[in-house]
Every structure is written in C-alpha cells, then in structure tokens.
Amino acid sequence: MDANDTIDALAALAQPTRLEAFRQLAGAEPEGIAAGDLARRLDVPQNTMSAHLAVLTRAGLVSGDRQGRSIIYRADLPALRNVLLFLLQDCCDGRPEICAPLIAELSPCCTPSE
C-alpha cells in the first residue's frame, strides 16, 4: 500500500453512505450482502447504492461476486488492514508504549469467539 492507494481508500470512505455501507459489509463478513439488500438497509435508491459500491470497489475496499441475478458485496478486510498499517507504519517514532493503547483498543472488536 502506498500513499496514493491510502488516499483513494480514505476518500472513498469520506462520504456518509459509503462509510456506513462499508461498516455494514464488514459486519456481514464472510457472507457479504446483496447490493439490493444493502440499499434497503441504508434506505438508498439501488442505482445510488450501485454508484457508491463502484467507488468503494475502485478504491479496493470491497469486491462483488455475481450470484444469479444478484451481486454479493464483501468488505476487503485485508485492504482495510493495509490502510491502517500504512497510517501507523511510523507510529510513535519507535516508542511502542505510545502506540500500545491504540492497538489495545482495536483488539476487543476482533477477538475470536471460543
């Protein structure tokens, strides 16, 4: 991931509907959500949702797989990971005690269930 890729990803997320769509898709991993269902969940016209999903896809944050007449969209969590790693790659000038609270706050949302 480079600066331009990161800028593209952040720009794609810098719009309320796209941000919420990405959050919905991330929450639906690994099954994904059909484009029409996502539009209904967010109360957005289907053609508008398609345009938003196209922006997220071009930014590399989501992917779509055709299943019959539907396209199932999924969040690309490794791409999000790369964005976050790019932002934090020089975190705290090599002083892990400063970054530790940030990393600790990310961990509870991602702990595997037993």
C-alpha positions in Angstrom: 0.0 0.0 0.0 1.3 3.4 -0.9 0.2 7.0 -0.2 -2.0 7.2 -3.3 -3.8 3.9 -2.5 -4.4 5.1 1.0 -5.7 8.5 -0.2 -8.1 6.7 -2.6 -9.4 4.4 0.2 -9.8 7.3 2.7 -11.5 9.4 0.0 -13.9 6.6 -0.8 -14.9 6.3 2.9 -15.2 10.1 3.3 -18.9 10.1 2.5 -21.6 9.1 5.0 -23.4 6.5 2.8 -20.2 4.8 1.7 -18.8 4.7 5.2 -22.0 3.1 6.5 -22.1 0.7 3.6 -18.5 -0.4 4.3 -19.3 -0.8 8.0 -22.4 -3.0 7.1 -20.3 -5.1 4.8 -17.5 -5.5 7.4 -20.1 -6.6 9.9 -21.5 -9.2 7.4 -18.2 -10.9 6.8 -17.7 -13.5 5.4 -21.2 -13.9 3.9 -21.5 -10.4 2.4 -24.7 -8.6 1.4 -26.5 -8.4 -1.9 -26.4 -4.9 -3.3 -30.2 -4.6 -3.2 -30.4 -5.6 0.4 -27.7 -3.1 1.3 -29.6 -0.4 -0.5 -32.7 -1.3 1.5 -30.8 -1.4 4.8 -29.5 2.1 4.2 -32.7 3.4 2.7 -30.8 4.4 -0.5 -32.1 4.0 -4.1 -30.5 1.0 -5.7 -28.8 3.0 -8.5 -27.3 5.3 -5.9 -26.0 2.4 -3.9 -24.5 0.9 -7.1 -22.6 4.1 -7.6 -21.4 4.1 -4.0 -20.3 0.5 -4.3 -18.5 1.2 -7.5 -16.4 3.9 -5.7 -15.6 1.5 -2.9 -14.7 -1.2 -5.4 -12.4 1.1 -7.3 -10.7 2.1 -4.0 -10.1 -1.6 -3.4 -12.2 -1.7 -0.2 -15.0 -4.0 -1.4 -15.5 -6.7 -4.0 -18.6 -8.1 -5.7 -19.4 -11.6 -6.8 -22.3 -12.3 -9.1 -24.7 -15.0 -7.8 -27.5 -15.4 -10.2 -29.2 -12.1 -10.6 -27.6 -10.6 -7.5 -24.2 -9.2 -6.8 -23.0 -10.1 -3.3 -20.6 -7.5 -2.0 -18.0 -8.1 0.7 -15.6 -5.9 2.6 -12.0 -6.4 1.7 -10.7 -6.5 5.3 -7.0 -7.1 4.3 -7.2 -3.9 2.2 -8.5 -2.0 5.3 -5.7 -3.6 7.3 -3.2 -2.2 4.8 -4.7 1.3 5.0 -4.4 1.2 8.8 -0.9 -0.2 8.7 0.2 2.5 6.2 -1.2 5.1 8.6 0.6 3.6 11.6 3.8 2.4 10.0 5.9 5.1 11.6 3.8 5.3 14.7 5.2 7.0 17.7 8.8 7.2 16.5 9.6 3.7 17.7 8.1 4.1 21.2 5.7 1.2 21.4 4.3 2.4 24.8 2.6 5.3 23.0 1.0 3.1 20.3 0.0 0.3 22.7 -3.3 1.9 23.8 -4.3 2.3 20.2 -3.6 -1.3 19.4 -5.3 -2.5 22.6 -8.5 -0.6 21.6 -8.6 -2.4 18.3 -8.2 -5.8 19.8 -11.5 -6.3 21.6 -13.5 -6.0 18.4 -11.5 -8.7 16.8 -11.1 -11.4 19.5 -12.2 -14.8 18.2 -15.2 -16.4 19.9 -14.5 -19.5 21.9 
